[in-house]
Amino acid sequence: MRLPITLCIYALISFAPLTSVSAADTLPGTKPLTMQGDIAAQLVAGVDKFLLQELDKSVDRRAKHWKRDFSSTEAYSKSIEPNRKRLAHILGLRDPRVPFDAPELIATTTQSALVGKGKGYNIFAVRWPAFRNVYGEGLLLVPTGKTVANVIAVADADQTPEQIVGLVEGIAPESQFARRLAENGCRVLVPMLVSRTQGQFTWGGGRRHGMTNREFLYRTAFELGRHLVGYEVQKILAGVDWMAKENGANAKIGVIGYGEGGMLALYAGALDTRIDAVCVSGHFEARRSIWQQPLDRNVFGLLSQFGDAELAAMVAPRKLIVEAARGPEKTIRGGGGGPAVLASPKLDAVKAEITRADKLTGGFAKPTKVSLHVSGDGNGPFGADPTLRSFLSAISSGAKLADAGKPPTHLRKTFDPNVRLERQMRQIDRHTQWVLRESPWVRKQFMSKLDHSSPAAYEKSAEQYRDIFYDEVIGRFDNKILPPDARTRKSYDGGTWVGYEVVLDVYPGVIAYGILCLPKDLKKGEKRPVVVCQHGLEGRPQSVIGKKDYHYYKAFAAKLASRGFITFAPQNLYIGQDKFRTLQRKANPLGKTLFSIIVPQHQQIVDWLKTQPNVDPKRIAFYGLSYGGKTAMRVPPLVTDYCLSICSADFNEWVDKNASTRNPRSYVWSGEYEIFEWDLGSTFNYAEMAALIAPRPFMVERGHFDGVGDDWTVGWEFAKVRNLYAAKLKLPERCEIEWFYGPHTINEKGTYDFLHKHLNWPKR
């Protein structure tokens, strides 16, 4: 939810701030708060710095995940098998590949499958099964004489198979590495990749997105535990399946790629030991800046175990050739997607990562080092002769690279690569949408270990899921939470209550900030309930203490304070547009999210509130609107000190909301590119998140005209929660939903009654 700037300003002036700070203006036991300026912006900046430091530290921390055994090739492969499985998991290789005998020739009554001829080889249009109903598609170059090796050659995403084969213009002849290898006796399979073109096709309901083709497919897949990168790796490995099956143990298989193709070649080689040699051009380097690159490269948790050096070490002791060449360069702006910069790897960075890779494999009796070839000064053309010569010798003993021949003859009468691209994209989309429709059954099976025999048994059985939710979905930092070192200042007077700004330390450089509203009629020694009131997107704590007609929030923190509740309004991270959205991009490669910071912030807030003299530590509730409603679904499952949770203007069939390309309300169409969370489809939709709040009281506040979703999708998901509380746990009074005639706003009725009831506080 975006709040108009005028409303945010209005909230800031709703109550006159108290400017002078004296001992009387601070809470007992706290230091004076002297921070000036925009504290919310400072909070976001502190988290940004913290995450960049964590990215730097990730390199040294990877060692704990590896138990390499160098005693033999077989022992080494076995010792890193857990790492291969982890890599396959985070790349989304979940769908079994389809066995097949050979690629299919693509022909029509007007066009033969033979689409080109070169000196000593023919070129065919082919496709091959990869997984379920998704095919790889591209070209197959078949030598007319003896085949010396099998190669899968992968171009960059913004290149076509025809270009690296030389059938059409676009790539200099010296860089047409697919045809060069075919000229030297290799059978070469050339798969196409999804391009980075923006806003190219029309989708469900006649909608057209403005983001890149790759990001569009990435978004839906990511939510469901799949990945566009994984889909394309599967297509390459399906080609390896065919080559290995047809040629048996004597088959020599190499994978070579440039740019995005180089990335895929490296992943494929790390995963599959049947690949004898890998060549990566225009891609190899340290990955700590992956958050700046196209969003479709975002792999959740990648850098916790894997950089390019670790992937290279997984190829060892097989041959890995790295070509330092000018890589793809592109700046992506606008279009509703994540901004990104694709830059050519710097030669020093390439060399440094290769040095790291060689150190990781130094335990072999005969270490196989990464072979580096520098094209020009590291910024020259890709597919240079020395690189191809080294690659060819690795897959065909004694073979020598011949001089380049003439480009092949193109036999097609007409050809539009976009027709093939759209066909491939729609196959992937149909598969992802099928996974989406199957996902409720996957989650039901996943949650089947919950024990409903009693509330106590249920809570005990839920602990394992709480850990999975924290470790695998939210992301848990190992860092110890600091002492709070609370700083406060009296800043607002609301008539019946007084408001203190509060700042608490969480991690080094990371703070929690909010406004504590204390009713003026508090008596010494009296213990009262607390309601933590969370704002929405681009909001501030001041937003929830504004005037009573304040459009979205209705000043609910101030009104609850007037009813006698103590309230606390925290500042959440989701403010500053790209400044906070890039936090998610920095966190994801570490296996972390925005909520990896928000959860410990709330834990610190709750722990500090429990020390306050008028707070009842057993009656601290959570109530959030919009993005605050998202927080209501993610924080109370993990901060179990919250005795209840209210989700307002957000509860939904959340997985569909993020992964559907048919739902017009889907985030697939929005500019909120940080919203997608890894693998919720297989684990925790909102019903499953609510199951981690149970048996504590839980409520949903839903306006019929709230555009975040439709009543029927909200009702569908809530019915599962209601069934859990009422039918399984036999606690129907603890679970409610209020439907009201209104939009995206606090309604101030059923939720207030819910708070009075479950916090045992009389109405005034």
Phi, psi and omega in degrees: 000130178257129179263136176302143182301323181298325180291320178298318179295319180301319180298324183290335183251009182295329178230139182290120179290145178272117192274324182280143181241120176229179180301327180288344182267005177245153177288147179304137177082008180238162177270159176294139175273117184247000179299137179241171178079202184275098183293326178300316179296323178293324177298312180297318180297322178295320178293321179301312179297318179300315182292323177297322176294321179294324176297318178296320181288341185299331183299309181288333183284346183294332187304328184292345181267000186240136176231068187287133177245110185265012185294333176198166178299318181295317180295321180296313180300319179294322184291333180259008179301320176301326179289323175298317180296321179294317179299315178300321181295311184284342172277353176081028177278073185259334189264125182298141178286153183268122177295145176206158183278320183194159176299152178268140174281136180259112182218160174230179178292343181250351184220121176292156174292338176283108188252353180193158177223135175233178181291106177088011179201155175244154183240126182241144169277126186222164168217160181210144180296139176247296178207143184042242182256023181254132181246150161279153181211145180169223183236152174234121179259119186243120178297144176279344176252213182290137176270121183268338181192165176249133184227140167250118184249124188238120179280175173292161182299330181264018173240160178250158174306322181298329181286318181280354174265340180092012178284330179228166181285166176134335179228135180300143183307323182291346179255007180277072191292334180294312181288328178299320179290324177294322178299336181257024170092008179270140168275124191237121173262128185238095179283150173272152175246158174290134186277171177266010179303142183262136171058047192272325189233161176266140184238197188312132180073016179076020182274148177232122179272163179252356181281178179290155175305320183292316180294322180303313180286328178299315187304307184292320181295318183301318181296336186253015178076019174244179183202140176303320177301317179295320177301316183286327173297320178301321179295321177294314182292331174296322174296322176296320177306311182296312182298318181291321180292318184287326187254354176069200186294339182275357182292136171254124185236129176235148175235128181229140181207158179237137178062237178299325176296325176294320176301313181294322178297319180293316177298315182298316179295325178293328185273329193235113183284353176288344178278120186278331181209145181232137175234126182240124180235136174068027182217326193290127178183180172293151187251013185294343177260019182301334181292342178270346185275172181310139187300333181291352174272354183293113178244119186294120178083007184305309189282354174289335178232333194231125160245183179298327179295318179294322176296320177298320179293335176285335175286324181301149004273013174291169187279130172236126179245127177246128176253118174277101183224169177296119181270175177300142180229130182197143173246126182250120179228152171064196179077007179083001180255184179284130176295146185203157174230125176255113184241153178290135178300136177280143185302319180298322180292322178298312181297319181296320181289326176294319176301319178295319179298317180297324177293323181294333182251016182290353181280349178292145178302320175238085184302135175260105184276156176294134179269119181256130173237127183256118177272117185063232176260025185097359181235021182271186182291150179277162178070033181290158184306312181302324179293311181294325179297316179294317180295316181297319180293334180287335182249352180214096184304127177086351181290142178241139182285119178278162176298152181296138176269189178285150176303150180290163176271131179271121186263352180290143176284315176222153178203127176235106182296340181291333176295315177294319179300312180296320178300316180293319180295320181289327174299313181296316180298316179298321179295313181298320178293327174295317177300320178301314183290333177279342190300325178302324180286327176295316180293323179299317177293320180300320183270010188290351181271003176290138182257113184263012186293332177198158177303322180293316179295324179297311181301320179294317182289337181284343184300321180297323179287326177299318179294318178297317180300316182289313188283320190257340183248302180286312183097117184252123172283141177281348183300138178282136178292134182286162167302146189293327182045056188299134173238132185222158169206141177288123187233339185221144174235112183260018180090291180265356181213163177235140185248132178247130168284138184228134173235131180233144173283146178236293172237168177306118181082355181249127181239162165249142183220143177187184180242123176264121179255118182249122175302144183285346182266017177298136179255152180300128179085353180284136179252124182237159175286157179240139171243118175274119189250111189257127178286176180255196184304131180061019178269179179219163175304326180297337181296328187264005173241017183286190181296160188294336180266013178301124201304311185270314193265340181055027180052042191294332177291319179292320182292322177292326175294323177292337176277000176104354176285146163282137178234153175225128182247102182279153169273122177263171188287340190277072177211141179105011177054241185299335180297323177270330181294327178288343173298319178297322181290329177283329182282321186304315180298341177271001186076029183232170181220178172306322183286349172294335174266318185297321180299307178295331173300314180291324177298319178294319178300311182296316180300321179289318179303322182295342178271351184283141191298334183256010183263131170275111187295343180266359181233064176244116186250162178238137180215115183226145180249137174061243176298333172293331173291324173300318178297324179297336179271340188249329183275308180302329174301334185251328174264086189284357173291340173290123186276346175200166179219139176238123179255113182247134172058037177209329186306136191197173163279083197295322181295316176297320180302330183259335189248349183280134172260009177252329181289118182295343179268003185295144175291350175305330185265359189261169176273001182275073189288349179276353193288338189282136184238137188296124166062028175296330182301328181266353189230283192232100163277186184294328178296320180288326175295317178298329178296337177275347172276323179302149004272013174296153181299143182218138181219148175243136176246120190224118174273135183302332185252023177282119185287358179291342180187183177253152182306320186290329177284323175297314181296321179301312183287322181293328181302326178293322179291316180299319178298321179298310183291312189278312187272320186268314181267350179057044178231057186298332183289347183267000184227120182221158168225138174248119173265130179224159182277092183180179184263213184279085187198162168289139182258338172071016182241278184301323181292322178295318177299320180299318179294314179301318183294307189274346173261003176053055180232127185291147176286150178245000000 
